[in-house]
Amino acid sequence: MRAVEIRMFGAPEGLAVIDLPSPVPAEGEVLIGVEAIGVGGVDTVIRSGALAGFGFREGHIPGNEVAGTVTAVGDGVDPAWAGRRVWAFTGEAGGYVEQVAIPAEKVVPLPDNLPAADAVALGTSGMVAWFALAHAHFAAGESVLVRGAAGSIGIMAVQLAASGGASAVAVTTSSSERGDRLRELGATHVLDRSGAGDGPAGYDVIIDVVSGVDMPSFFDRLNPNGRLVAVGVVAGMPPSDFGAKLMASFRKSLSFAAFSADSIPEPDRLAASADQFAAAARGELRSVVHELLPLEKAVLAHRKMDDGEVFGRIVLTP
């Protein structure tokens, strides 16, 4: 089968298509014929080499979610899984492939009317956004700012905050066109990337997909008892002294937290994804697919991500 590996850290051109032996499902596993692969911001950060200190090495196969059809089952797996359309969370490795063998308890059946591309545009992103809002102790009636809202996590955070009864859902994004699309998804205020624009004076919750050197300035935008939750580092790590900004606002009782889905027990992650697939099938959530590209165009997909061209999620198709 074909796969895409990070042959060399750095630019997108460090990705390469390789041939690997087709996997065989072991005991307790199912084999998925992959039909859609989500291209996430974490993939580009890993490819850049910025997370080498976390154990990622050249030769790594990126991709944390796939959707497709179960083509074979290993010993001990109910044969009824064969032929089922499923979504699977592969962690932070192994998704840019034509086939994947994975434990049966790690897959989620898909509703009949939810396309595979929509599943990978929604699955991890919706799950991260949901748990990030819960991590922030978001409650109805509170105001929310989503920083970096044009990506797939941001798009889901906007929808979930709006449907959860937020008093205001502000977004930062790069253009008025993207702002208009985010308003259609539930945003009430559109700001530029620096946070300037016509929005509330302060926010109870900030969901930050961007981080980077500008992250500390957003502490100034929190209301007393406000909470900022960082769920991504697409602009790089924040400055090492960002905590000084929090301490300078000591009397406002502000809170900062980092959130990774790795901290949530896997059954809870999968249950949350299943709930959101059902909501999307009912028309209550919208998954946004920016573009479908063949697997061999992974370099182009990452180039588009690096250039900030993507609204929603690019999906690779084997």
KOLGUDREN-875558 format. One record per residue (C-alpha): residue in three letters; chain; x, z negated, y. Coordinates in steps of 0.5 Angstrom, whole numbers. Each point is the difference from the previous one (the first is absolute). Example, Ala and Ser with C-alpha at 12.3 -4.5 7.8 and 13.67 -1.06 7.14 Angstrom:
2
+-----+-------+-------+-------+-------+
: res : chain :     x :     z :     y :
+-----+-------+-------+-------+-------+
: Ala :     A :    25 :   -16 :    -9 :
: Ser :     A :     2 :     2 :     7 :
+-----+-------+-------+-------+-------+
***
This chain:
318
+-----+-------+-------+-------+-------+
: res : chain :     x :     z :     y :
+-----+-------+-------+-------+-------+
: Met :     A :     0 :     0 :     0 :
: Arg :     A :     2 :     1 :     7 :
: Ala :     A :     1 :    -6 :     5 :
: Val :     A :     3 :    -1 :     7 :
: Glu :     A :     6 :    -5 :     0 :
: Ile :     A :     4 :    -3 :     6 :
: Arg :     A :     7 :     4 :    -1 :
: Met :     A :     3 :    -3 :     6 :
: Phe :     A :    -3 :    -5 :     6 :
: Gly :     A :    -1 :     3 :     7 :
: Ala :     A :    -4 :     6 :     2 :
: Pro :     A :    -6 :     3 :    -4 :
: Glu :     A :     5 :     5 :    -3 :
: Gly :     A :     3 :    -5 :    -4 :
: Leu :     A :    -6 :     0 :    -5 :
: Ala :     A :     1 :     5 :    -6 :
: Val :     A :    -5 :     3 :    -5 :
: Ile :     A :     3 :    -2 :    -7 :
: Asp :     A :    -2 :     1 :    -7 :
: Leu :     A :    -2 :    -6 :    -5 :
: Pro :     A :    -2 :    -1 :    -7 :
: Ser :     A :    -8 :    -1 :     0 :
: Pro :     A :    -2 :    -7 :    -1 :
: Val :     A :    -3 :    -3 :    -6 :
: Pro :     A :    -5 :    -6 :     0 :
: Ala :     A :     3 :    -6 :    -3 :
: Glu :     A :    -5 :    -5 :    -3 :
: Gly :     A :    -5 :    -3 :     5 :
: Glu :     A :     2 :     6 :     5 :
: Val :     A :    -4 :     7 :     2 :
: Leu :     A :     3 :     6 :     2 :
: Ile :     A :    -3 :     3 :     6 :
: Gly :     A :     0 :     8 :     2 :
: Val :     A :     2 :    -1 :     7 :
: Glu :     A :    -5 :     4 :     5 :
: Ala :     A :     2 :    -4 :     7 :
: Ile :     A :     5 :    -4 :     3 :
: Gly :     A :     0 :    -4 :     6 :
: Val :     A :     6 :     1 :     5 :
: Gly :     A :     0 :    -7 :     3 :
: Gly :     A :     5 :    -2 :     6 :
: Val :     A :     3 :    -5 :    -5 :
: Asp :     A :     3 :     6 :    -3 :
: Thr :     A :     3 :     3 :     6 :
: Val :     A :     3 :    -7 :     1 :
: Ile :     A :     3 :     0 :    -7 :
: Arg :     A :     3 :     7 :     1 :
: Ser :     A :     3 :    -1 :     6 :
: Gly :     A :     4 :    -6 :    -3 :
: Ala :     A :    -2 :    -5 :     4 :
: Leu :     A :    -2 :    -4 :    -6 :
: Ala :     A :     6 :     0 :    -4 :
: Gly :     A :     1 :    -7 :     1 :
: Phe :     A :    -7 :    -1 :    -4 :
: Gly :     A :     3 :     3 :    -6 :
: Phe :     A :    -2 :     7 :     1 :
: Arg :     A :     5 :     5 :    -2 :
: Glu :     A :     2 :     8 :     0 :
: Gly :     A :    -3 :     3 :    -6 :
: His :     A :    -7 :    -4 :     2 :
: Ile :     A :    -7 :     4 :    -1 :
: Pro :     A :    -4 :    -2 :     5 :
: Gly :     A :    -8 :    -1 :     0 :
: Asn :     A :    -4 :    -6 :    -1 :
: Glu :     A :    -7 :     3 :    -1 :
: Val :     A :    -3 :     6 :    -4 :
: Ala :     A :    -6 :     2 :    -3 :
: Gly :     A :    -2 :     5 :    -5 :
: Thr :     A :    -3 :     0 :    -7 :
: Val :     A :     2 :    -4 :    -7 :
: Thr :     A :     3 :     5 :    -5 :
: Ala :     A :     2 :    -5 :    -5 :
: Val :     A :     0 :    -7 :    -2 :
: Gly :     A :     5 :    -4 :    -4 :
: Asp :     A :    -1 :    -5 :    -5 :
: Gly :     A :    -5 :    -6 :     1 :
: Val :     A :    -3 :     4 :     6 :
: Asp :     A :    -8 :     2 :    -1 :
: Pro :     A :     0 :     7 :    -1 :
: Ala :     A :    -6 :     1 :     5 :
: Trp :     A :     5 :     0 :     5 :
: Ala :     A :     2 :     7 :    -2 :
: Gly :     A :    -3 :     5 :     5 :
: Arg :     A :    -1 :    -5 :     6 :
: Arg :     A :     1 :     1 :     7 :
: Val :     A :     4 :    -6 :     2 :
: Trp :     A :     5 :    -2 :     6 :
: Ala :     A :     6 :    -4 :    -1 :
: Phe :     A :     5 :    -5 :     4 :
: Thr :     A :     7 :     2 :    -2 :
: Gly :     A :     3 :    -5 :     4 :
: Glu :     A :     5 :     3 :     5 :
: Ala :     A :     3 :     4 :    -6 :
: Gly :     A :    -2 :     6 :    -4 :
: Gly :     A :    -5 :     4 :     3 :
: Tyr :     A :     3 :     6 :     2 :
: Val :     A :    -1 :     3 :    -7 :
: Glu :     A :    -5 :     5 :    -4 :
: Gln :     A :    -1 :    -6 :    -5 :
: Val :     A :     0 :    -7 :     0 :
: Ala :     A :     0 :    -5 :    -6 :
: Ile :     A :    -3 :    -7 :     2 :
: Pro :     A :    -3 :    -6 :    -3 :
: Ala :     A :    -8 :     1 :     0 :
: Glu :     A :    -1 :    -7 :     4 :
: Lys :     A :     3 :     3 :     6 :
: Val :     A :    -5 :     6 :     0 :
: Val :     A :    -6 :     1 :     4 :
: Pro :     A :    -6 :     4 :    -2 :
: Leu :     A :    -2 :     5 :     5 :
: Pro :     A :    -8 :     1 :     2 :
: Asp :     A :    -2 :     7 :    -2 :
: Asn :     A :    -1 :     3 :     7 :
: Leu :     A :     7 :    -3 :     3 :
: Pro :     A :     5 :     6 :     0 :
: Ala :     A :     7 :    -2 :    -2 :
: Ala :     A :     3 :     2 :     7 :
: Asp :     A :    -5 :    -5 :     3 :
: Ala :     A :     2 :    -6 :    -5 :
: Val :     A :     8 :     0 :     2 :
: Ala :     A :    -2 :     1 :     7 :
: Leu :     A :    -4 :    -6 :     0 :
: Gly :     A :     3 :    -4 :    -6 :
: Thr :     A :     6 :    -4 :     2 :
: Ser :     A :    -2 :     1 :     7 :
: Gly :     A :    -7 :    -3 :     0 :
: Met :     A :     3 :    -6 :    -4 :
: Val :     A :     6 :    -2 :     4 :
: Ala :     A :    -5 :     1 :     7 :
: Trp :     A :    -5 :    -5 :    -4 :
: Phe :     A :     5 :    -5 :    -2 :
: Ala :     A :     3 :     0 :     7 :
: Leu :     A :    -6 :    -1 :     4 :
: Ala :     A :    -1 :    -6 :    -5 :
: His :     A :     7 :    -2 :     1 :
: Ala :     A :    -2 :    -1 :     7 :
: His :     A :    -6 :    -4 :    -1 :
: Phe :     A :    -4 :     6 :     4 :
: Ala :     A :    -7 :    -2 :     1 :
: Ala :     A :    -6 :     3 :     3 :
: Gly :     A :     0 :     0 :     7 :
: Glu :     A :     7 :     0 :     1 :
: Ser :     A :     4 :     6 :     4 :
: Val :     A :     5 :     4 :    -4 :
: Leu :     A :     6 :     5 :     2 :
: Val :     A :     3 :     4 :    -5 :
: Arg :     A :     7 :     3 :     1 :
: Gly :     A :     1 :     6 :    -3 :
: Ala :     A :    -7 :     2 :    -1 :
: Ala :     A :     1 :     7 :    -2 :
: Gly :     A :     3 :    -1 :    -7 :
: Ser :     A :    -4 :    -1 :    -6 :
: Ile :     A :     1 :    -8 :     0 :
: Gly :     A :    -2 :     0 :     8 :
: Ile :     A :    -6 :     4 :    -2 :
: Met :     A :    -3 :    -4 :    -5 :
: Ala :     A :     2 :    -6 :     4 :
: Val :     A :    -5 :     3 :     6 :
: Gln :     A :    -5 :     1 :    -5 :
: Leu :     A :     0 :    -7 :    -3 :
: Ala :     A :     0 :    -4 :     7 :
: Ala :     A :    -5 :     4 :     2 :
: Ser :     A :    -5 :    -1 :    -6 :
: Gly :     A :     2 :    -7 :     0 :
: Gly :     A :    -3 :    -1 :     7 :
: Ala :     A :     6 :     0 :     5 :
: Ser :     A :    -2 :    -1 :     7 :
: Ala :     A :     5 :     6 :     2 :
: Val :     A :     5 :     4 :    -4 :
: Ala :     A :     5 :     3 :     4 :
: Val :     A :     6 :     4 :    -3 :
: Thr :     A :     6 :     3 :     2 :
: Thr :     A :     2 :     7 :    -1 :
: Ser :     A :     4 :     6 :     3 :
: Ser :     A :    -6 :     5 :     3 :
: Ser :     A :    -7 :     0 :     2 :
: Glu :     A :    -2 :     5 :    -5 :
: Arg :     A :     2 :    -5 :    -6 :
: Gly :     A :    -3 :    -6 :     5 :
: Asp :     A :    -7 :     4 :    -1 :
: Arg :     A :     1 :     1 :    -7 :
: Leu :     A :     1 :    -8 :    -1 :
: Arg :     A :    -6 :    -1 :     5 :
: Glu :     A :    -4 :     4 :    -6 :
: Leu :     A :     2 :    -5 :    -5 :
: Gly :     A :    -1 :    -6 :     4 :
: Ala :     A :     5 :    -1 :     6 :
: Thr :     A :    -3 :    -3 :     6 :
: His :     A :     6 :     1 :     5 :
: Val :     A :     6 :     5 :    -1 :
: Leu :     A :     7 :    -2 :     3 :
: Asp :     A :     6 :     3 :     0 :
: Arg :     A :     6 :    -2 :    -4 :
: Ser :     A :     3 :    -5 :     5 :
: Gly :     A :    -7 :    -3 :     0 :
: Ala :     A :    -2 :     2 :     7 :
: Gly :     A :    -7 :     2 :     1 :
: Asp :     A :    -7 :    -2 :     1 :
: Gly :     A :    -1 :    -6 :    -5 :
: Pro :     A :    -1 :    -7 :     0 :
: Ala :     A :     4 :    -5 :     3 :
: Gly :     A :     2 :    -3 :    -6 :
: Tyr :     A :    -1 :     0 :    -8 :
: Asp :     A :    -1 :    -5 :    -5 :
: Val :     A :     3 :     5 :    -6 :
: Ile :     A :     5 :     5 :     1 :
: Ile :     A :     2 :     4 :    -7 :
: Asp :     A :     6 :     3 :     1 :
: Val :     A :     2 :     6 :    -4 :
: Val :     A :     6 :     2 :     5 :
: Ser :     A :     5 :    -6 :     1 :
: Gly :     A :     6 :     2 :     3 :
: Val :     A :     4 :    -2 :     6 :
: Asp :     A :    -7 :     0 :     4 :
: Met :     A :    -4 :    -5 :    -4 :
: Pro :     A :     2 :    -6 :     3 :
: Ser :     A :    -3 :     2 :     7 :
: Phe :     A :    -7 :     0 :    -4 :
: Phe :     A :     0 :    -7 :     0 :
: Asp :     A :    -2 :     0 :     7 :
: Arg :     A :    -6 :     3 :    -2 :
: Leu :     A :    -3 :    -5 :    -4 :
: Asn :     A :    -5 :    -5 :     2 :
: Pro :     A :     1 :    -8 :    -1 :
: Asn :     A :     0 :    -1 :    -8 :
: Gly :     A :     1 :     8 :    -1 :
: Arg :     A :     4 :     2 :    -6 :
: Leu :     A :     4 :     6 :    -1 :
: Val :     A :     1 :     3 :    -7 :
: Ala :     A :     6 :     5 :    -1 :
: Val :     A :    -2 :     5 :    -6 :
: Gly :     A :     5 :     5 :     1 :
: Val :     A :     7 :     2 :     3 :
: Val :     A :    -1 :     7 :     1 :
: Ala :     A :     4 :     0 :     7 :
: Gly :     A :     5 :    -5 :    -3 :
: Met :     A :     1 :    -7 :    -1 :
: Pro :     A :    -2 :    -5 :     6 :
: Pro :     A :     6 :    -3 :     4 :
: Ser :     A :     3 :    -6 :    -3 :
: Asp :     A :    -2 :    -4 :     5 :
: Phe :     A :    -7 :     1 :     1 :
: Gly :     A :    -2 :    -7 :    -2 :
: Ala :     A :     3 :    -2 :     7 :
: Lys :     A :    -6 :     4 :     3 :
: Leu :     A :    -5 :    -4 :    -4 :
: Met :     A :     3 :    -7 :     2 :
: Ala :     A :     0 :     2 :     7 :
: Ser :     A :    -8 :     0 :    -1 :
: Phe :     A :     0 :    -6 :    -3 :
: Arg :     A :    -6 :    -3 :     3 :
: Lys :     A :    -4 :     6 :    -2 :
: Ser :     A :     1 :    -2 :    -7 :
: Leu :     A :     1 :     7 :    -2 :
: Ser :     A :     2 :     2 :    -8 :
: Phe :     A :     4 :     6 :    -3 :
: Ala :     A :    -1 :     2 :    -7 :
: Ala :     A :     3 :     5 :    -4 :
: Phe :     A :    -4 :     3 :    -6 :
: Ser :     A :     1 :     4 :    -6 :
: Ala :     A :    -4 :     1 :    -6 :
: Asp :     A :     5 :    -2 :    -4 :
: Ser :     A :    -2 :    -7 :     1 :
: Ile :     A :    -7 :     1 :    -2 :
: Pro :     A :    -2 :    -1 :    -8 :
: Glu :     A :     0 :     7 :    -3 :
: Pro :     A :    -8 :    -1 :    -2 :
: Asp :     A :    -2 :    -2 :     7 :
: Arg :     A :     4 :     6 :     2 :
: Leu :     A :    -4 :     5 :    -5 :
: Ala :     A :    -6 :    -3 :     1 :
: Ala :     A :     0 :     1 :     8 :
: Ser :     A :     2 :     7 :    -1 :
: Ala :     A :    -6 :     1 :    -5 :
: Asp :     A :    -5 :    -3 :     5 :
: Gln :     A :     3 :     5 :     5 :
: Phe :     A :    -1 :     6 :    -4 :
: Ala :     A :    -7 :    -2 :    -1 :
: Ala :     A :    -1 :    -1 :     7 :
: Ala :     A :     3 :     7 :     1 :
: Ala :     A :    -4 :     3 :    -5 :
: Arg :     A :    -7 :    -3 :     4 :
: Gly :     A :     3 :     3 :     6 :
: Glu :     A :     2 :    -7 :     3 :
: Leu :     A :     7 :     2 :     1 :
: Arg :     A :     3 :     6 :     2 :
: Ser :     A :     7 :     2 :    -3 :
: Val :     A :     4 :     5 :     4 :
: Val :     A :     4 :     5 :    -3 :
: His :     A :     5 :     3 :     5 :
: Glu :     A :     2 :     6 :    -5 :
: Leu :     A :     1 :     2 :    -7 :
: Leu :     A :     7 :     2 :    -2 :
: Pro :     A :     3 :     2 :    -7 :
: Leu :     A :     5 :    -5 :    -3 :
: Glu :     A :     6 :     5 :     2 :
: Lys :     A :    -2 :    -1 :     7 :
: Ala :     A :     2 :    -7 :     0 :
: Val :     A :     6 :     1 :     5 :
: Leu :     A :    -5 :     3 :     5 :
: Ala :     A :    -5 :    -5 :    -1 :
: His :     A :     5 :    -6 :     2 :
: Arg :     A :     3 :     5 :     6 :
: Lys :     A :    -8 :     0 :     2 :
: Met :     A :     0 :    -8 :     0 :
: Asp :     A :     7 :    -1 :     3 :
: Asp :     A :    -3 :     5 :     6 :
: Gly :     A :    -6 :    -4 :     1 :
: Glu :     A :    -4 :     6 :    -2 :
: Val :     A :    -5 :    -4 :    -5 :
: Phe :     A :    -7 :    -3 :     2 :
: Gly :     A :    -2 :    -3 :    -7 :
: Arg :     A :     4 :     2 :    -6 :
: Ile :     A :     3 :     5 :    -3 :
: Val :     A :    -1 :     2 :    -7 :
: Leu :     A :     5 :     3 :    -5 :
: Thr :     A :    -4 :     4 :    -6 :
: Pro :     A :     4 :     1 :    -6 :
+-----+-------+-------+-------+-------+
***
